[in-house]
């Protein structure tokens, strides 16, 4: 276990934890279905055959969970609002109560407005879904905006495009490969329209949570460098360039719908801050004529790149390499690339899956990554906050309940919550005892 004190962070630095609706709420029978309910009802989609019908039952136990947040001492709690629940009778009332409970506990609510659980009747291949999203965002903002200051539009549109629509390992389970790219554009458009809807409702602190993986070429060979560059464009810059520079990177604009460029001014609506989710870098090389494996996902041989193992590093239970300096590289890289177009940055997700209550591996992971954030601050990047994924063990998408990312253990038979060693470690950090 790390014993050196974590360096001091600036006053006002926001410490938090993150969750998402589909992964923790349960109470699926008290809302209309999402694409994830449909997906998990199909045999073979989730590795352990589970669904999120009950999950952590947070919907009924949110008071207990807010008490855990209060005891942890975090300044903010990032959760997501379920669009299908808001569409259902009484659904908004749940978020009303949750926000009240958080405010009473002195924890700032930070809702994400879309974390992959699209209402089952909607489809991101349809452009109209973007306007529907903005309408739903207005409804949520009108109801919660008097108590919510900080908003997140979308979670990881890159992963939702790649896993949900290109490779089919997430809901809605499509395998469209490059024909999935309109899904990226429509989510980005939805983001921009949502920013406008939030501003119209008076919001002043708006961000997005984008996944980013620093991309390392497998070698100096031109073919590997070119493949890595393409991967970086597809998974990182395809999302950050239009948001922060108002243009698609060279080479992908032509794969987008015909009218895409006309939407760029909407997509590039100014943001108050930019959220990054970081887990590990990606090492990428030229295609090898065979499938490759990335973070538990199989990539088809037909792709113009292959993902390679990062050797010589500890790995989490998920098999993800532990590379804290990748987070410094990511944050300083964003600063270098976007300069004064980059608003203040918040790390909106960072964490790891490990078993056990005495989770020293998680403590080491978090300790390393918190120090990596500090190094980025020292290098001049304006980082304003850090959120651990996740408060609770939860339904980890296609992995079901087999991956435990929580600071708090959940017994999925009894729903009993038990704080882990990492919870106490983070509490000490947050409360300034480290
Ligand atoms: C991110 C997701 C989050 C969680 C973590 C482990 O990609 O945003 O919901 O599954 O990975």
Boltz pocket constraint, residues with backbone or C-beta under 6 A from the ligand:
constraints:
  - pocket:
      binder: B
      contacts: [[A, 20], [A, 23], [A, 155], [A, 156], [A, 159], [A, 211], [A, 277], [A, 349], [A, 389], [A, 395], [A, 396], [A, 397], [A, 405]]
      max_distance: 6.0
